[in-house]
Amino acid sequence: MGSNTRLNRGYASIRINNAWKIEMGDMINSYTQKLYFSGDTLTVYLTSAPLRNELSMSKQKVIDLLNQACQERLIKTVNFR
């Protein structure tokens, strides 16, 4: 993996983190432990099981919202843990 690819992945990760904070709002952010972006998969670690279940039922909506905020189709899959 070239340094340019790593730089682009790092930049994409920052953009996704920022989009999550803005789009998901304070309540969801307060339950978000961390985000991990690898390949085209975003893994979100949450501290609330009910919220995890609720977001799991809205995966495509979350993917669409974040990709739209990033103005690029970066995420194809999202996992909530």
Buried (B, 14 or more C-beta within 10 A) or exposed (E): EEEEEEEEBEEBBEBBBEBBBEBBEEEBEEBBEEBEBEEEEBBBBBEBEEBBEEBBEEEEEBBEBBBEBBEEEBBEEBEBE
